[in-house]
Amino acid sequence: MKTISEEYVLQLAQLHNEKASFGDAKGLKQTEKWIRKYSPKSIIDYGCGKGGVTLALQEAYPDMTVQGYDPGNSNFNTRPEGTFDMLVSSDVLEHIEPVFLENVLKHMNELFTKVAFLIIATSPAKKFLPDGRNAHLIVENPGWWKPLIEKHINGKIVHHEFAEKTRTDKKGVVHPNNKYVVVIEKDHA
């Protein structure tokens, strides 16, 4: 099942090389609450970027198996095999090529057995791809995301919230920086 185009892999690789903060450890603090609740023995950081969260998790939980996956980073582009208790995906889904979004959600679904923790940006990014497109290829609200997640990820949403935030650019202009946070618990029938 194809989840990304070769052209887009090159765009992401170039962006990772040019932007120091593309794929850093933001989102780790929110993840820890759910790690404590579900006590996973293994985690896949899906769309790990430069691996900031992956490395922080490995450091914080040395007895846990933690693997990062990001097709746009040659250090983490090996497609994961097997399953993990928990899937973490922070600021990733909005970067997916729309034509492959359903495949990515299905792929995520195959990779975890207990719980998934997703943070999805719902406003445009401050970064742009080398080809000029906004780095957030999908800018949609929670009402658009929720049914799509429910359709392609087996389980029930046990927590979701919309966090309205802003960021101020270097010129002092305020922009939306909204996030949709979703926690999905796998069905165990």
Rosetta blueprint (number, residue, H / E / L):
1 M L
2 K L
3 T L
4 I L
5 S L
6 E H
7 E H
8 Y H
9 V H
10 L H
11 Q H
12 L H
13 A H
14 Q H
15 L H
16 H H
17 N H
18 E H
19 K L
20 A L
21 S L
22 F L
23 G L
24 D L
25 A L
26 K L
27 G L
28 L H
29 K H
30 Q H
31 T H
32 E H
33 K H
34 W H
35 I H
36 R H
37 K H
38 Y H
39 S L
40 P L
41 K L
42 S E
43 I E
44 I E
45 D E
46 Y E
47 G L
48 C L
49 G L
50 K L
51 G L
52 G H
53 V H
54 T H
55 L H
56 A H
57 L H
58 Q H
59 E H
60 A H
61 Y L
62 P L
63 D L
64 M L
65 T E
66 V E
67 Q E
68 G E
69 Y E
70 D L
71 P L
72 G L
73 N L
74 S L
75 N L
76 F L
77 N L
78 T L
79 R L
80 P L
81 E L
82 G L
83 T L
84 F E
85 D E
86 M E
87 L E
88 V E
89 S E
90 S E
91 D L
92 V L
93 L H
94 E H
95 H H
96 I L
97 E L
98 P H
99 V H
100 F H
101 L H
102 E H
103 N H
104 V H
105 L H
106 K H
107 H H
108 M H
109 N H
110 E H
111 L H
112 F E
113 T E
114 K E
115 V E
116 A E
117 F E
118 L E
119 I E
120 I E
121 A E
122 T L
123 S L
124 P L
125 A L
126 K L
127 K L
128 F E
129 L L
130 P L
131 D L
132 G L
133 R L
134 N E
135 A L
136 H L
137 L L
138 I L
139 V L
140 E L
141 N L
142 P H
143 G H
144 W H
145 W H
146 K H
147 P H
148 L H
149 I H
150 E H
151 K H
152 H H
153 I L
154 N L
155 G L
156 K E
157 I E
158 V E
159 H E
160 H E
161 E E
162 F E
163 A E
164 E L
165 K L
166 T E
167 R E
168 T E
169 D L
170 K L
171 K L
172 G L
173 V L
174 V E
175 H E
176 P E
177 N L
178 N L
179 K E
180 Y E
181 V E
182 V E
183 V E
184 I E
185 E E
186 K L
187 D L
188 H L
189 A L
